Amino acid sequence: MTTQILDTGTEAQRTCFVPVSKLAVHEDNVRRTDKRADIEALAASIAAHGLLQNLSVVRAEDGRYAVVAGSRRLAALRLLIKQGRLARDFAAPCTIVEPALSAEASLAENVQRVAMNAMDEMEAFARLVDDGMSVDAIAERFGASVRHVEQRLALGRLSPKIRAAYRKGDLTLDVARAFCLTDDHGAQERLFKQVPKPISHAPSIRNALSGGRAPATDRIARFVGLETYEAAGGRIVRDLFEDEVAFLEDGELLQRLAAERIEEMRETLAAEGWAWVEAQLHHGQIEGCASERVRPRTRPLTQDESSAIADLEAEIEALDNELEADSDNDALWTARDATEARLDALREAHQSWDKAEMAHTGAVVTIDRNGEPIITRGLIKRGDLKAVRKLRTVEPDALGDVGDTSVEAAPRSPTLPKSLVEGLTVARTRALRAELSGRPQVALALMVLALIRRSAARADVPGLAIAISPIGFDDDDRFEHARTEASTAYADTALARLADEPIDKLLELLALFIAEAVDLTHDGAAPSADRTQATSDDLAAVLDLDMHRYWEASTEFWEKAPKAFTLEALRAAPAMAKLTERARKPKIAAFAKMKRADLARVAVRQLKDWLPDVLITPPRSGALVITSAGQEALAEADAA
């Protein structure tokens, strides 16, 4: 095989000028994909500096030429002519190549190109700035965005050692950008010295340089609000390279603003007439409270109130329909939020608290992980429980009844961390939704139960959004496919068509979309966790849910579980139960000395088909009965 070399000195390689109107892209041109933004940037560069490289062409028919290398330049020239920035008869400099070498010429030009080093580009831009050129002018002349130029110039604020390390390959461009979070060369170099080379994980560098500053995503920052913080004189350091990364420098100011806002909320609650009010910036368990709480009294809605609520709900539905077609319309979102606020206020207007009960109960205001305030009213201190019970007309035992919405389970300490309990209940919710989607009768019963609760007591079934509001979830693939298929098939269906469907089909669809409203996730520690778990247990029992089909304890799970919890599970493992106490004791002692990762691997091997309590399906009521053989055995035992 021989290789032909392009000889630029031959007649076939001579340069000529060809009008753009007589140029077309050759079929041998290897480049197939271009972004319009790239063409616009190249056009801006050609307009500022001229065409710095000839087009490579071959002769075609009728005095025309086909471009084998330079299709992007040709597209940029056509764009400039269309914009009126070049004459319509502009002739481009071209190099004529032999037709047999057209594909090689195209491939060579596109393969043998090296992107400009970011530091070289930064230095070039910096020299232009030093010469008096503005960032906007540089961006226009080189067809780049202003942000791109600013980002390259930001690299110039790096320590010379960091820039040299980038050129040597000791860190990536993303890491170099992360170092730009601070202009302190000393801090940059100290961190660079501490981190093993090469450095490739930018987030760790960014976190190290944050220096204890609060990220904008911190719940306290969200509670205060960036605008409020900046209006009070707080400084925000924004990452030029990552739009969503920002840090609040003045932690003391942030804490003061948060304390002031939550104190205002506390004073507002106190003015309502509660015996006591607590404000907590750090959401946690409410100490010293009983397992019960009082609820507001609900009166029937007047006809005017019912009509007003219906009008507001219709208005929200109309806005939602508009938002489906224009989801980025801020004005529509603002109108929807305002309408929803009026609806909430109207719904709360027919609820009132008993003043006598308020004299013995209190309220707490905290903030959640997203910075949203959470107000809990009607809490009872243990010392006030007797006085509150005396005021109530029901027996004390009735306060703990599941159907009584005036009580709520007390916070309790979970045996597993909240994050693990939440993960487990996510898995169970996923399984329940999948199972429920195939059990129409259960779905119908669940819906009817929710409707009865709402009608009789204005109460909800915990964990069931029967409004009905679909809840986004990482669902079982089979369920997801069935739901998507049904949504597509009936998306534009009129009521008449659905009314003609067989009852079995309607029940099948009902099961799918009732299942979509289920979310029984909890963290095991919130006041409502027990009630949510009770709903989850009831539903799991009715569905005969087998969580082994949906979840298994992985190494990752055991590594996150407390060591004492893992040891207790191993102690009760079937293999350990077969051993004598004397044989079991040294094994447990050996397990206790293991590192968590090693213990996790042992747990995976020893605890096959194991489930934590939160995932175990309890026996359904009536599922366990005494057979005739069992009765005979009991009679024999009694006789003995």
N, C-alpha and C positions, 0 to 999 in steps of 0.2 A: 504494500500500500504506500502510495506517495502522497505527500502533502504539498499543495500549491501555496505559494507565498504571494500575497498581493504586492506588486511592484509599483510603488507610487510614481515611479519615473516613466512608466510606459504611457503610451497614448490612451490605453484603456482606462488609466487611472487619472486622467486629466480633470481639472476643475472647470466647471462652467456655471452659468447663472440661468436658472429655469424659473419662469413665472409659477407662482403657487397654484394657479388655476390649471396648470398642465401636470401637476404631481398627484399621484395616487399611491396608496399603501400596497406594496407587493405582497403576494400570497406567501412568499418565503419569510416575511418579517415575523420573527419569533415572538415578539411581544403581542399579547392578546388582551391584556387587562390593564385599564387605566382608570384612575379616579378623576372626576372632573376637577376636584380641588387641586390635584397635582398639575393638571394642564393649566389651570388659571395661575398657579404659582410660577410655572415655567414661562407663561406668557408675560407676566409682570417682569421676570428677570430679563427676557429678550428685549422688552420695551426699554428697560433701563440700561442694558449693557450691549445690546445687539446680539446677533446669532454668533456665538463663539465657536461653534463646531458645524462643519458642513453636513449636509444630508448625503447618505450613500444611496445612489440610484442606479438602475439599469434602464436601457432604452426600451421603450414600448412602441406601439404602433401610432401612426398619425402625429409624430413629433412629440409624443408624451413620454413621461418617465415614471417608473415605479420605484417607490422608496423602500429599500430593503433594510435600512438602518436609519432611524430618525423619525419614526412615526409620531412620537410625542412632540418633537419640535415642529413637525408639519401641522399637527392639531393646534399647537399654540399659535403658529403663524396664521392659520385660518381664523382663530378666535380674535387675534389682533386686527385682522382685516375686517371681520364682522363688526368689531367695536369701533372701526374707523381710525384706529391708531396706526395702521399701515395702509399704504396705497393698495387699491384693488389689483394693480398690475405688478405688485412687488415680486421681484425675482430673487429666489433664495440660492445661495452658493451651494453647489452640489458636486460630489465626487462620483464619477462614473466608474462602475466596476463591471467585470465580466459577468454575464448571466450565470455561468457555471459556478461562480463563487458567491452568489447572492446570499444563500442561506448561511454560509460560513461568516460572511461579513456581518450579517445581522446578529448571529450568535456571539461573535467575538466582541462586538460593541456592547451588547447587553450583559454578557458574563464578566468581561474584564473591566468592571467598574467598581470602585470602592467608595463607600459613603464617607463623607468628610468627618474626621474625628471631632467629637463635640467640643473638646478643648481648643482645637485649631479654629473651629467656627466661632467660639467665644472670643478668642483673641482677635480674630478678624473684625468681629462686630465691635469689640472694645476700642480698637484703633479708630474705627469710623466715628464712634461716640466722642473719643478724644479730639477728633478733627472737627467736632461741632455738629455732626449729623444727629438728628433726633431718632428715637426708637421707631416712630411712625414712618419716617422717611426710609430707614433701613429696611423695615418690613415691606414697604411698597417696592423698593428697588430690587429686592431679592425674592419677591413673590412669597414671602413667609408671613405668618400671622404675627401680630404685635406680641401676643403671649409667647410665641416661640422665641422671638428675639429677647424678650425679658427673661425667659428661662435660661437661655444661653448666657446672657450677661450675669445672671445670678451665680453661675458657676465661677465667675471671676472673683467672687467674694470668698471663695474657698481658700484655705491655707495653701501655700505653695507645696507643702508636703502632701496634702490630699490630692492636689492636681497631678503631682508627679506620680503618686501611687496609682491614679487612674490610668495614666499613660503606660505604666508598667504592667497593668492588668491585675493589680492587687485588690481592686474593687470595681464593681460594675457601675454603669451610668446611673442606675436607680439608687445605688448606695451613695454615689457622689451627690445626687440631688437631695438625699436625706440629710447629708451633712450640712446642706444649705439652710437648715432650720435655724441655725444660729450663725451670726457673723463673728463670734468669738473664736479666733484662730487657736487660742490656747485650749479651749474646750474641745475643739475639733481634733487637735493633735493628741490630747490626752486620751480621748476615747479611741482614736485610731491605734494608739500604742497598746491599748488593753485588749483589743479584739483580735482573735486569730485570723491569719491571712490565708487565702484571699477572702474578702468580705463580700457576701452575696445577698444577705438578708437585710433589706432596707428598713422594714418596720422596727427591727431591734435597735437600729441606729437612731431612728426617729424617736422611739420611746426613751432611749437613754439621754437624748439631748433635750427632751421635754422638761427635764430638771424639776419634776414635781408640779409643774403647771397643770391645771385642770384642762382636759380635752373638752372641746365644744360639745361632745356627745355625752359628757358626764351628766348625771341626772340633776345635780344641783345647778349646773350651768343651764340646763334646759328649763328648770323650774324658774330661775331668775329671768332668763331670756337674754340673748346676746345684745339686743338693742338697749335694754335697760342697763346692762353692764357697761356698755360703751358710753351711754349717756351719763353715767356716774363717773366717767373718767378712766374706766378700765381699758387696758391695752390688750388687743388680740393679735397673736402671732399666727399668720396664715401661711401654710405651705404653698409656695408658688407652683409646685409641681403636682400637688394632690388637692383637688378642689374641696374635698370633704374633710381635710385635716386642718384643724385650727386649735390653738391653745390659749387659755385665758391666763395672763401673767400674774395678775393680782389676786391671789387666793384669799387674802384677808378681806378684800373688798367684796369678793364673790360671796363669802360666808356671811358677811354683814348684810348684804342685800337679801340673801335667802332668809336670814333670821328676821329681818324687818317684814318681809312679805308674809312669812308664815305666822308672825305675831299679829299682823293685821287680820289674818284669817281667824286666828284664835280669838281675838277681841270680838269679831263679828259673830262667832259661835256663842261666845259668852253672853252677848247681848240677847240671844234667843231665849235665855233663861235656864240654861243647864246648871246643875249644881257644881260641876267642875268641867274644865276643858284643858286638854293637854295638846301641845304642839311638838312634833318630832320631825326633825329634818332627815333622820335616818330611820327608814321604815323597818319596823321589827315587831316582835310580839308585844301585845299590850299587857303589861304586868298588873297583877292584883285584881283582875276582873273575873267575875263569875262566868259560868258557862251559859248564861242567859243574857238576853238583852230585850228591851222593850221596843215596840214598833209603833209607828204613827197610826192613828185611827183613820179609817177610810169611810167617807160618806158616799152615797150614790151620786152619780153625775146628774146635773140638771139637763134638760133638753137643750138649752143654749150651749152648755159646756160640751155636750156630745157633738153637737153640730159644728162647734168651733174646732174641736179636735179632728173631726172628719175633714173639715176644710183644709186644715194645716197638713194633714196626712196626704190629701190629694195634691196640695201644692208641692210637697216634698217629692211625691211620685213624679209630678210633671217636671220638676227640676232634675230629677235623676234621669229621666228620659232624654232631656236636653244634654246632660253631661255625658251620656253614652256616646253621643255624636261629637261632643266637644269637651273632652275630659280636661283640657288645659285652660279652660275659661275661668279665670280667677273670680270674675264678677258673679258667675253662676255659683261657684263654691261659697262665696261670701253670702249670697242670698240664701243658699241652702242652710248654712250654719246658723244664720239669724232665724230662719223659719223653725229649725229644729230646736233652737233655744226657747222660742216662744211656745212650742209644743211641750217641751219638758216642763216649763213653768206652769202651763195650764194643767198638765197632768198632776203636778205636785200641789196645785191649789186646793184640791179636794181632800188633801191629807192634813191631819193636824195631830200634834203631840199633846198628850195629857199633862197638864201643868203639875198635877200632884206627882206623877211619875217623874217628870223632869226634875223635881226638887230633890230626888234621890239618885239621879242618873247623870251621866256625863257624855262628853264627846271627845274625839281625838282627831286631829288633822295630821296626816303624814304625806309623804310623796313617794310615788312608785318609781320603778327603774327607768321610766321614760320621762321623769320629771313632772308627771301629772299629779295634782293634789288629790288625796283620798280622804274624804270626810266620813267618819263613822259615828253615828249618833245612837243614843239609847243604851250605852254601855253601863253595866252595873258593877260597882265595886263589891267585893265579897261581903264587906261589913254592912252594905245597904241592901243585900238580897232579901233579908227577912222583911224589911219595911216595904219593899216593892211588892213582895208576894202578898203581903197583907192588904195592899191596895187593889190587887187583882181579884177578879170574881171567880177565877178557875182554881182548881186544886193545884198545889205545887207540883205534883207528879206530871200534871198535864202540860206543864211548861216544857218538858222534854220530848213531847210527842212529835213525831216526824212531820205530821201534817200541820202543826202549829207554826205559822210563819212568824210568830212574835219572838221566837228564840233562835239562836244561832250557836253552833258549836264553838267552844272556847279554843283559843290557840293552844297548840300542844307541841311538844318537842318531838320531831320525827326521829326514827331510828336510823334513817338514811339522810344524807344531805339533801337540801331542798332541790338542788339541780338534778340529782338522780331520781328523786320522787317525781319531779316534773317530767323527766325523760321517760320514766316507766309509764306514767299516766298518758303521755303522748302516744306511746306504743299501744296502750290498751284502747284509747280513743280511736286510733286508726283501725284496730281490730273490730271494735264494736260497730263502727260505721260500715265496715265491709260486710259484717254479718247481718246487720240490720237492713242493709240495702237489698238483701235477698229474702227478707221475712216481712211481707206486707202486713200481715195481721198484727204482728208486734208493733210495727211502725204506726199502724192505725191506732192501736191501743195507746201508744205513747203520745200521739197527737191529741187524742181525746182526753187523756189524763191532763195534759198541759192546758187544754182549753177549759176543762172543769176547774182547775186551780185558778186560772186567770179570772173566770167568771164568778166563782164563789168567794175568793179571798183576795183577788188582785195580786196573787202570788205566782211565782214561776217555779218550774221544776228545775232545780239547780243543774247546770251543765247542758240545758236544752234551750237553744235559741229558736223558739217556735214562732217567731215574729211574722214571716220566716226569713231569716237572714243566713244565706250560705256562708259557712266559715271556711276560709282557706286552710288547707291541710295537706301534708305530704301523704297522700292516701295510697292504699293498696292498688296495684296496677289494674286488677280486674274491675274493681269498683270504679276507678277513675275512667276506665274505658267505657263502661256501661253508662255512667253519668254523662260523659261527653257525647256519646252516641244519642242518648235520649234528648239532651239539650239541643243538639243539632236538628234532630228529626222534628221536634216540636217547638222550635224557636219562634216561628211565625204562625203558629196554629191558632185558629179562632176557637172560641168556647164551643161552638157547634160541633167542630170535629172531635174535640175531646169528649163531648157529651155522647157522641156516637160510638166511642170506644167501648169494648167489653169491660165489665167490672173488674175482671182479672187484670186487664192491662192497666186500668187506672190504679189498682192497688199496687201493681208492680212499680209504676211511676211514683206513686206516693211513697213507697218504701225507699226508693232512691233519694228523693229530695228531702224526706224527713231525716234520713241518715246524714245528709249534707249539713244539717243544722246541729249535729251533735258535737260538742267539745267538752269532754269531762277531764281535761287537763287540770292538775293542781300541783302545788309544791309540798303538800303535806303539813304545812305550818300555818297557812292563812286561816282566819276564823271560819271560812266556809268550806274548808277542806274535807271535814268529816261528812258534811251533807252531800258534797259533790261525790265523794267516794261511795256513799250509801246509794246514790242514784246509779253510779257505775256498777256497783255490785248487783243491784236489782236487775239491771238490764243484762248484765253478763249471765246471771242465773237463768233468766227467761230465755236467753239465746243459747244456753248451754255452751258458752264460749270456751274454747280450748286455746289458751294463750300460747301453748307450745307451737301452734301453727304460725304464730306471728312474731314470736320473740324468744331469744335465748340469751343466757348470761354469757357475755363475751369477756375476753381478757380485759378489754377497755373498761367494762362495767366494774369488774372486780378491782381494777387498779384505782378507780375513783371511790369505791365503797370504803367506809372506815374499816380499819384492820380488825377491830373488835367484832364488827358485824360479820366479816368474812370468817373469822375464827368460830363464831357461834354457828354459822351455817355449816361449816366443815364438821363441827362437833356433832351435828344432827344428821350428817350424811349417812346414807344406807351402809356404805362400806365401813364407816366408823361405828355404827350402831351394832354391827355384828361382833365387834371386838369386846373383850372384857374390859372393865374399868382399868385394870392394871396395864393392859396393852394400849388402851386408848390414851391414857394420860401422857406418856412420853411423846406420842405423835403430836398431840396438841401443843405440847411444850416446844417441840421442834418447829412446828408451824409458826408459833408466836415469835420465834427468833428470825424468821425469814424476812427479807426485804419485801416491800409491797408488790413489786413486779413478779418476783418468784412465787409469792403466795397466790397471786392472781392466776398464774399458770397451773398451780396445784388445784385451785378451785374449779377451773375449767374442766380439768380431768376428773375430779372427784364428784362434782355436782352436776351430772348430766340430768336433763329434764327438771332442773330445779327452777322454782318460781318464787319471787319475793311475795310477801303477804298482799301487797297492793295489787298484784296481778292475779291472785288466786280467785277463781270463780266459786262463790259459796253455794252450798246445796240449795236447790229451789224448794220453796215451801211445799211440803207434801211429797217431795221426791224420795224421802227416806221413810219407808214403812216397814212394819214388822210382819214378816211372812208367817205362814202357819208353822213352818219348821222352826222359825225363831221363837214363836210363842210356846211351842212344845219344849224347846230348850230352856226357856225362862221358867216354865212350870217345873221342869225337872230340877233346875237349880234351886227354886224355892222349896221344893220337897226335900231336897238334900239338906 
